[in-house]
Amino acid sequence: MPKIAHWYFRTAICFLIAGILIGLHMSMTQNHAAVGAHAHINLLGWVTMGLFGAFHALNPLGAGTRLAKLQYGIYTGGVVVMAPALYLLLTGHPAWEPVVALSSLAVFVGVLMFAAIVFRARPA
């Protein structure tokens, strides 16, 4: 398996753990203000990163490219910053809104880069 696929799977499982912990916290406190952050962590972290990893595992020729590594860094960095910032924003800290906005743009750039990776991939 290509290294980047392994990186994505490891990162994805960390986000799954974080998403479950936030879900458990919301359930125990009966405070669901952070449900949006919980959803973003699970979808952008666990699901999307897992799919990125699966794509690279199935398309190993492009997995070692500079673009793939740069895309991993930009997308993952964006989600790592956005998730806690969104949690803080939704739980009553409006000063985090600019951080959420900027990190969301980084996530979007990462998605566009992944689209380029997909469209450059050669069928087997």
ABEGO torsion letter per residue (X at the ends): XBAAAAAAAAAAAAAAAAAAAAAAAAAAAGBAAAAAAAAAAAAAAAAAAAAAAAAAAABAAAAABAAAAAAAAAAAAAAAAAAAAAAAAAAGBAAAAAAAAAAAAAAAAAAAAAAAAAAABBBX
